[in-house]
């Protein structure tokens, strides 16, 4: 059973990462949700035997008398965080759709320049002894 669940986790991560690298915002949101579900399943798999009570009463049998509650706490935290991130991305994608009537993310001008391997010409280089701030001292 663990091999099947590990395969499901790998498939969720693979499909989620593939969708996350797309240029359409709805695919990015779905990919991030799939990555969150894969992380939750992976955390539950790390919890040990399924169906064990959190605290076993009486004399402990083989091993300790307690089940590890950390994976359940981590899954609850991951669910809340992934819900917040997915809802935030849905709001951003809706806003992008309202403004541009398009769901695809366009290239940035800087990305196009880097793709053409052109040097940047809109700034000047400073020497090592010059200050990093752009504020000019009036006494100079």
PyMOL commands that set and color helices and strands:
alter all, ss='L'
color gray80, all
select helices_A, chain A and resi 2-20+25-45+70-100+109-116
alter helices_A, ss='H'
color red, helices_A
deselect
rebuild
show_as cartoon
